[in-house]
Amino acid sequence: MGIQDIIEGKRQWRAHLARVKALPPDYQIVYKELQKYLFKVGPVDLPDGPLLTGIVDFFEEGVAAGKGVLELIGDDVAAFADELIKDTPTYADLYQESVKRAR
């Protein structure tokens, strides 16, 4: 990874955050909670994958349709996040596998 890759990554992340800041306040709150939860759970492809961008796309469509954020995802933010990553390997999964192999 060269310096140009790092700069481009930062540029993309800032553009992503600008899209989040353009959302209504209730959407921003839910997005930040989703992001915090996903960073804790740790899907392996979260940094490079399309998940966070897809959430922002989904939220922007909800705003355009005039829907509230809880109309889109339901009342349980964690359950929504779990559903998004149900088939995605997480760092917790990798750790459990390594513990099983170490026995």
MARTOR-860709 format. One record per atom (N, C-alpha, C): atom name; chain; y, x, z. Coordinates in steps of 0.001 Angstrom, whole numbers, padded with zeros to 6 digits. Layout:
<atoms>
@tike CA&kollo A&yy Y&xx X&zz Z
...
</atoms>
This chain:
<atoms>
@tike N&kollo A&yy -001173&xx 000855&zz 000000
@tike CA&kollo A&yy 000000&xx 000000&zz 000000
@tike C&kollo A&yy 001233&xx 000899&zz 000000
@tike N&kollo A&yy 002012&xx 000772&zz -001034
@tike CA&kollo A&yy 003216&xx 001567&zz -001162
@tike C&kollo A&yy 004425&xx 000874&zz -000566
@tike N&kollo A&yy 005510&xx 001568&zz -000566
@tike CA&kollo A&yy 006759&xx 001043&zz -000023
@tike C&kollo A&yy 007220&xx -000191&zz -000796
@tike N&kollo A&yy 006994&xx -000184&zz -002112
@tike CA&kollo A&yy 007391&xx -001343&zz -002931
@tike C&kollo A&yy 006599&xx -002586&zz -002531
@tike N&kollo A&yy 005320&xx -002410&zz -002200
@tike CA&kollo A&yy 004500&xx -003542&zz -001759
@tike C&kollo A&yy 005012&xx -004108&zz -000441
@tike N&kollo A&yy 005410&xx -003229&zz 000453
@tike CA&kollo A&yy 005951&xx -003664&zz 001744
@tike C&kollo A&yy 007258&xx -004426&zz 001544
@tike N&kollo A&yy 008121&xx -003887&zz 000704
@tike CA&kollo A&yy 009404&xx -004545&zz 000429
@tike C&kollo A&yy 009175&xx -005907&zz -000211
@tike N&kollo A&yy 008275&xx -005969&zz -001177
@tike CA&kollo A&yy 007983&xx -007246&zz -001840
@tike C&kollo A&yy 007381&xx -008245&zz -000856
@tike N&kollo A&yy 006506&xx -007775&zz 000025
@tike CA&kollo A&yy 005922&xx -008648&zz 001042
@tike C&kollo A&yy 006982&xx -009228&zz 001960
@tike N&kollo A&yy 007927&xx -008403&zz 002362
@tike CA&kollo A&yy 009021&xx -008888&zz 003216
@tike C&kollo A&yy 009889&xx -009884&zz 002465
@tike N&kollo A&yy 010140&xx -009604&zz 001204
@tike CA&kollo A&yy 010951&xx -010515&zz 000382
@tike C&kollo A&yy 010270&xx -011888&zz 000278
@tike N&kollo A&yy 008972&xx -011867&zz 000039
@tike CA&kollo A&yy 008228&xx -013124&zz -000064
@tike C&kollo A&yy 008212&xx -013871&zz 001265
@tike N&kollo A&yy 008043&xx -013138&zz 002373
@tike CA&kollo A&yy 008023&xx -013778&zz 003684
@tike C&kollo A&yy 009382&xx -014409&zz 004001
@tike N&kollo A&yy 010465&xx -013712&zz 003673
@tike CA&kollo A&yy 011802&xx -014276&zz 003912
@tike C&kollo A&yy 012036&xx -015523&zz 003073
@tike N&kollo A&yy 011569&xx -015512&zz 001835
@tike CA&kollo A&yy 011701&xx -016699&zz 000975
@tike C&kollo A&yy 010881&xx -017854&zz 001559
@tike N&kollo A&yy 009718&xx -017535&zz 002086
@tike CA&kollo A&yy 008873&xx -018554&zz 002722
@tike C&kollo A&yy 009594&xx -019166&zz 003927
@tike N&kollo A&yy 010164&xx -018304&zz 004773
@tike CA&kollo A&yy 010883&xx -018792&zz 005947
@tike C&kollo A&yy 012105&xx -019615&zz 005564
@tike N&kollo A&yy 012756&xx -019269&zz 004474
@tike CA&kollo A&yy 013903&xx -020060&zz 003999
@tike C&kollo A&yy 013446&xx -021464&zz 003608
@tike N&kollo A&yy 012271&xx -021568&zz 002995
@tike CA&kollo A&yy 011734&xx -022895&zz 002653
@tike C&kollo A&yy 011446&xx -023696&zz 003915
@tike N&kollo A&yy 010922&xx -023040&zz 004936
@tike CA&kollo A&yy 010637&xx -023728&zz 006204
@tike C&kollo A&yy 011940&xx -024215&zz 006832
@tike N&kollo A&yy 012973&xx -023366&zz 006825
@tike CA&kollo A&yy 014258&xx -023743&zz 007425
@tike C&kollo A&yy 014938&xx -024882&zz 006675
@tike N&kollo A&yy 014576&xx -025099&zz 005413
@tike CA&kollo A&yy 015155&xx -026186&zz 004634
@tike C&kollo A&yy 014498&xx -027537&zz 004951
@tike N&kollo A&yy 013384&xx -027515&zz 005683
@tike CA&kollo A&yy 012698&xx -028750&zz 006057
@tike C&kollo A&yy 013461&xx -029459&zz 007178
@tike N&kollo A&yy 013268&xx -030773&zz 007328
@tike CA&kollo A&yy 013870&xx -031480&zz 008468
@tike C&kollo A&yy 013362&xx -030904&zz 009793
@tike N&kollo A&yy 014132&xx -031097&zz 010866
@tike CA&kollo A&yy 013773&xx -030499&zz 012164
@tike C&kollo A&yy 012365&xx -030837&zz 012661
@tike N&kollo A&yy 011922&xx -032094&zz 012505
@tike CA&kollo A&yy 010585&xx -032442&zz 013003
@tike C&kollo A&yy 009498&xx -031704&zz 012216
@tike N&kollo A&yy 009695&xx -031519&zz 010941
@tike CA&kollo A&yy 008753&xx -030757&zz 010125
@tike C&kollo A&yy 008747&xx -029286&zz 010545
@tike N&kollo A&yy 009928&xx -028744&zz 010832
@tike CA&kollo A&yy 010015&xx -027342&zz 011256
@tike C&kollo A&yy 009261&xx -027118&zz 012567
@tike N&kollo A&yy 009411&xx -028039&zz 013494
@tike CA&kollo A&yy 008730&xx -027918&zz 014788
@tike C&kollo A&yy 007214&xx -027907&zz 014587
@tike N&kollo A&yy 006725&xx -028846&zz 013794
@tike CA&kollo A&yy 005285&xx -028928&zz 013561
@tike C&kollo A&yy 004804&xx -027701&zz 012799
@tike N&kollo A&yy 005578&xx -027246&zz 011814
@tike CA&kollo A&yy 005180&xx -026049&zz 011074
@tike C&kollo A&yy 005062&xx -024852&zz 012018
@tike N&kollo A&yy 006040&xx -024677&zz 012882
@tike CA&kollo A&yy 006020&xx -023534&zz 013805
@tike C&kollo A&yy 004824&xx -023611&zz 014753
@tike N&kollo A&yy 004487&xx -024818&zz 015206
@tike CA&kollo A&yy 003307&xx -024978&zz 016069
@tike C&kollo A&yy 002022&xx -024684&zz 015293
@tike N&kollo A&yy 001960&xx -025144&zz 014048
@tike CA&kollo A&yy 000800&xx -024834&zz 013209
@tike C&kollo A&yy 000678&xx -023331&zz 012993
@tike N&kollo A&yy 001786&xx -022704&zz 012674
@tike CA&kollo A&yy 001793&xx -021265&zz 012428
@tike C&kollo A&yy 001335&xx -020512&zz 013680
@tike N&kollo A&yy 001868&xx -020894&zz 014833
@tike CA&kollo A&yy 001497&xx -020246&zz 016086
@tike C&kollo A&yy -000004&xx -020414&zz 016347
@tike N&kollo A&yy -000500&xx -021609&zz 016144
@tike CA&kollo A&yy -001920&xx -021893&zz 016354
@tike C&kollo A&yy -002786&xx -021081&zz 015389
@tike N&kollo A&yy -002390&xx -021057&zz 014125
@tike CA&kollo A&yy -003180&xx -020336&zz 013132
@tike C&kollo A&yy -003161&xx -018829&zz 013380
@tike N&kollo A&yy -002042&xx -018298&zz 013839
@tike CA&kollo A&yy -001995&xx -016876&zz 014159
@tike C&kollo A&yy -002899&xx -016550&zz 015346
@tike N&kollo A&yy -003046&xx -017496&zz 016288
@tike CA&kollo A&yy -003934&xx -017273&zz 017432
@tike C&kollo A&yy -005399&xx -017374&zz 017015
@tike N&kollo A&yy -005722&xx -018397&zz 016228
@tike CA&kollo A&yy -007103&xx -018615&zz 015801
@tike C&kollo A&yy -007523&xx -017535&zz 014819
@tike N&kollo A&yy -006610&xx -017155&zz 013968
@tike CA&kollo A&yy -006805&xx -016012&zz 013101
@tike C&kollo A&yy -007725&xx -016162&zz 011922
@tike N&kollo A&yy -007453&xx -017086&zz 010990
@tike CA&kollo A&yy -008222&xx -017049&zz 009748
@tike C&kollo A&yy -008038&xx -015679&zz 009097
@tike N&kollo A&yy -009117&xx -015104&zz 008627
@tike CA&kollo A&yy -009091&xx -013747&zz 008104
@tike C&kollo A&yy -008118&xx -013599&zz 006943
@tike N&kollo A&yy -008025&xx -014608&zz 006088
@tike CA&kollo A&yy -007159&xx -014493&zz 004910
@tike C&kollo A&yy -005762&xx -015076&zz 005117
@tike N&kollo A&yy -005372&xx -015329&zz 006362
@tike CA&kollo A&yy -004058&xx -015934&zz 006622
@tike C&kollo A&yy -002888&xx -015111&zz 006084
@tike N&kollo A&yy -002841&xx -013806&zz 006319
@tike CA&kollo A&yy -001674&xx -013050&zz 005828
@tike C&kollo A&yy -001546&xx -013036&zz 004303
@tike N&kollo A&yy -002647&xx -012961&zz 003605
@tike CA&kollo A&yy -002592&xx -012845&zz 002146
@tike C&kollo A&yy -002939&xx -014135&zz 001422
@tike N&kollo A&yy -003436&xx -015102&zz 002151
@tike CA&kollo A&yy -003916&xx -016324&zz 001520
@tike C&kollo A&yy -002831&xx -017357&zz 001302
@tike N&kollo A&yy -003200&xx -018443&zz 000680
@tike CA&kollo A&yy -002241&xx -019489&zz 000319
@tike C&kollo A&yy -002034&xx -020560&zz 001391
@tike N&kollo A&yy -002629&xx -020412&zz 002557
@tike CA&kollo A&yy -002612&xx -021487&zz 003546
@tike C&kollo A&yy -001209&xx -021862&zz 004006
@tike N&kollo A&yy -000419&xx -020906&zz 004464
@tike CA&kollo A&yy 000914&xx -021228&zz 004971
@tike C&kollo A&yy 001826&xx -021762&zz 003876
@tike N&kollo A&yy 001730&xx -021183&zz 002694
@tike CA&kollo A&yy 002519&xx -021679&zz 001566
@tike C&kollo A&yy 002086&xx -023089&zz 001196
@tike N&kollo A&yy 000795&xx -023347&zz 001259
@tike CA&kollo A&yy 000280&xx -024683&zz 000970
@tike C&kollo A&yy 000775&xx -025721&zz 001961
@tike N&kollo A&yy 000875&xx -025329&zz 003222
@tike CA&kollo A&yy 001397&xx -026250&zz 004236
@tike C&kollo A&yy 002849&xx -026595&zz 003929
@tike N&kollo A&yy 003645&xx -025598&zz 003573
@tike CA&kollo A&yy 005052&xx -025850&zz 003240
@tike C&kollo A&yy 005143&xx -026749&zz 002004
@tike N&kollo A&yy 004321&xx -026490&zz 000992
@tike CA&kollo A&yy 004290&xx -027359&zz -000199
@tike C&kollo A&yy 003988&xx -028798&zz 000194
@tike N&kollo A&yy 002968&xx -028972&zz 001035
@tike CA&kollo A&yy 002559&xx -030298&zz 001499
@tike C&kollo A&yy 003690&xx -030983&zz 002262
@tike N&kollo A&yy 004357&xx -030223&zz 003119
@tike CA&kollo A&yy 005470&xx -030778&zz 003891
@tike C&kollo A&yy 006640&xx -031153&zz 002981
@tike N&kollo A&yy 006935&xx -030322&zz 001994
@tike CA&kollo A&yy 008023&xx -030642&zz 001066
@tike C&kollo A&yy 007721&xx -031924&zz 000293
@tike N&kollo A&yy 006473&xx -032117&zz -000068
@tike CA&kollo A&yy 006088&xx -033362&zz -000747
@tike C&kollo A&yy 006260&xx -034558&zz 000189
@tike N&kollo A&yy 005920&xx -034379&zz 001468
@tike CA&kollo A&yy 006091&xx -035453&zz 002445
@tike C&kollo A&yy 007551&xx -035815&zz 002638
@tike N&kollo A&yy 008410&xx -034809&zz 002678
@tike CA&kollo A&yy 009845&xx -035052&zz 002797
@tike C&kollo A&yy 010343&xx -035815&zz 001580
@tike N&kollo A&yy 009917&xx -035384&zz 000391
@tike CA&kollo A&yy 010344&xx -036043&zz -000849
@tike C&kollo A&yy 009882&xx -037496&zz -000893
@tike N&kollo A&yy 008731&xx -037779&zz -000271
@tike CA&kollo A&yy 008210&xx -039147&zz -000245
@tike C&kollo A&yy 008827&xx -039971&zz 000884
@tike N&kollo A&yy 009655&xx -039332&zz 001715
@tike CA&kollo A&yy 010312&xx -040048&zz 002801
@tike C&kollo A&yy 009410&xx -040321&zz 003995
@tike N&kollo A&yy 008357&xx -039541&zz 004155
@tike CA&kollo A&yy 007424&xx -039752&zz 005259
@tike C&kollo A&yy 007762&xx -038819&zz 006417
@tike N&kollo A&yy 007460&xx -039286&zz 007612
@tike CA&kollo A&yy 007577&xx -038441&zz 008788
@tike C&kollo A&yy 006395&xx -037482&zz 008839
@tike N&kollo A&yy 006565&xx -036388&zz 009526
@tike CA&kollo A&yy 005530&xx -035356&zz 009551
@tike C&kollo A&yy 004237&xx -035867&zz 010185
@tike N&kollo A&yy 004347&xx -036695&zz 011226
@tike CA&kollo A&yy 003132&xx -037201&zz 011865
@tike C&kollo A&yy 002417&xx -038241&zz 011013
@tike N&kollo A&yy 003125&xx -038864&zz 010092
@tike CA&kollo A&yy 002466&xx -039743&zz 009121
@tike C&kollo A&yy 001551&xx -038932&zz 008211
@tike N&kollo A&yy 001945&xx -037696&zz 007926
@tike CA&kollo A&yy 001160&xx -036838&zz 007039
@tike C&kollo A&yy -000049&xx -036228&zz 007737
@tike N&kollo A&yy 000154&xx -035716&zz 008945
@tike CA&kollo A&yy -000908&xx -034937&zz 009580
@tike C&kollo A&yy -001606&xx -035640&zz 010727
@tike N&kollo A&yy -001051&xx -036720&zz 011231
@tike CA&kollo A&yy -001622&xx -037387&zz 012389
@tike C&kollo A&yy -000990&xx -036868&zz 013675
@tike N&kollo A&yy -001446&xx -037403&zz 014800
@tike CA&kollo A&yy -000845&xx -037066&zz 016092
@tike C&kollo A&yy -001344&xx -035747&zz 016679
@tike N&kollo A&yy -002479&xx -035266&zz 016216
@tike CA&kollo A&yy -003077&xx -034058&zz 016789
@tike C&kollo A&yy -002904&xx -032875&zz 015834
@tike N&kollo A&yy -001912&xx -032054&zz 016133
@tike CA&kollo A&yy -001582&xx -030926&zz 015259
@tike C&kollo A&yy -002738&xx -029928&zz 015199
@tike N&kollo A&yy -003355&xx -029655&zz 016350
@tike CA&kollo A&yy -004466&xx -028698&zz 016384
@tike C&kollo A&yy -005651&xx -029202&zz 015570
@tike N&kollo A&yy -005940&xx -030485&zz 015637
@tike CA&kollo A&yy -007049&xx -031039&zz 014847
@tike C&kollo A&yy -006760&xx -030906&zz 013360
@tike N&kollo A&yy -005512&xx -031119&zz 012971
@tike CA&kollo A&yy -005121&xx -030942&zz 011570
@tike C&kollo A&yy -005332&xx -029490&zz 011145
@tike N&kollo A&yy -004909&xx -028553&zz 011990
@tike CA&kollo A&yy -005079&xx -027131&zz 011688
@tike C&kollo A&yy -006556&xx -026761&zz 011612
@tike N&kollo A&yy -007344&xx -027274&zz 012547
@tike CA&kollo A&yy -008780&xx -026992&zz 012532
@tike C&kollo A&yy -009434&xx -027504&zz 011257
@tike N&kollo A&yy -008998&xx -028654&zz 010800
@tike CA&kollo A&yy -009541&xx -029211&zz 009559
@tike C&kollo A&yy -009179&xx -028336&zz 008358
@tike N&kollo A&yy -007989&xx -027773&zz 008380
@tike CA&kollo A&yy -007559&xx -026900&zz 007282
@tike C&kollo A&yy -008416&xx -025642&zz 007172
@tike N&kollo A&yy -008858&xx -025131&zz 008314
@tike CA&kollo A&yy -009570&xx -023853&zz 008302
@tike C&kollo A&yy -011050&xx -023984&zz 008634
@tike N&kollo A&yy -011584&xx -025195&zz 008572
@tike CA&kollo A&yy -012966&xx -025408&zz 009012
@tike C&kollo A&yy -013987&xx -024561&zz 008245
@tike N&kollo A&yy -013756&xx -024272&zz 006993
@tike CA&kollo A&yy -014699&xx -023487&zz 006196
@tike C&kollo A&yy -014221&xx -022056&zz 005963
@tike N&kollo A&yy -013215&xx -021639&zz 006711
@tike CA&kollo A&yy -012631&xx -020316&zz 006549
@tike C&kollo A&yy -013091&xx -019417&zz 007682
@tike N&kollo A&yy -013584&xx -018226&zz 007376
@tike CA&kollo A&yy -013962&xx -017319&zz 008465
@tike C&kollo A&yy -012729&xx -016873&zz 009253
@tike N&kollo A&yy -012887&xx -016807&zz 010572
@tike CA&kollo A&yy -011802&xx -016380&zz 011446
@tike C&kollo A&yy -012174&xx -015066&zz 012105
@tike N&kollo A&yy -011195&xx -014435&zz 012714
@tike CA&kollo A&yy -011461&xx -013203&zz 013442
@tike C&kollo A&yy -012400&xx -013474&zz 014617
@tike N&kollo A&yy -012320&xx -014666&zz 015208
@tike CA&kollo A&yy -013240&xx -015032&zz 016285
@tike C&kollo A&yy -014678&xx -015075&zz 015762
@tike N&kollo A&yy -014862&xx -015606&zz 014559
@tike CA&kollo A&yy -016200&xx -015625&zz 013952
@tike C&kollo A&yy -016720&xx -014209&zz 013744
@tike N&kollo A&yy -015868&xx -013334&zz 013231
@tike CA&kollo A&yy -016268&xx -011946&zz 013004
@tike C&kollo A&yy -016629&xx -011260&zz 014321
@tike N&kollo A&yy -015868&xx -011544&zz 015365
@tike CA&kollo A&yy -016146&xx -010956&zz 016668
@tike C&kollo A&yy -017484&xx -011444&zz 017200
@tike N&kollo A&yy -017739&xx -012746&zz 017100
@tike CA&kollo A&yy -019010&xx -013299&zz 017578
@tike C&kollo A&yy -020183&xx -012690&zz 016826
@tike N&kollo A&yy -020036&xx -012497&zz 015524
@tike CA&kollo A&yy -021089&xx -011874&zz 014732
@tike C&kollo A&yy -021333&xx -010444&zz 015193
@tike N&kollo A&yy -020253&xx -009715&zz 015477
@tike CA&kollo A&yy -020415&xx -008320&zz 015909
@tike C&kollo A&yy -021087&xx -008248&zz 017280
@tike N&kollo A&yy -020795&xx -009212&zz 018154
@tike CA&kollo A&yy -021438&xx -009250&zz 019476
@tike C&kollo A&yy -022921&xx -009541&zz 019314
@tike N&kollo A&yy -023262&xx -010456&zz 018436
@tike CA&kollo A&yy -024673&xx -010779&zz 018193
@tike C&kollo A&yy -025422&xx -009578&zz 017647
@tike N&kollo A&yy -024785&xx -008836&zz 016755
@tike CA&kollo A&yy -025428&xx -007648&zz 016179
@tike C&kollo A&yy -025590&xx -006542&zz 017211
@tike N&kollo A&yy -024683&xx -006484&zz 018183
@tike CA&kollo A&yy -024734&xx -005424&zz 019187
@tike C&kollo A&yy -025853&xx -005652&zz 020194
@tike N&kollo A&yy -026374&xx -006842&zz 020291
@tike CA&kollo A&yy -027453&xx -007141&zz 021271
@tike C&kollo A&yy -028752&xx -006595&zz 020843
</atoms>
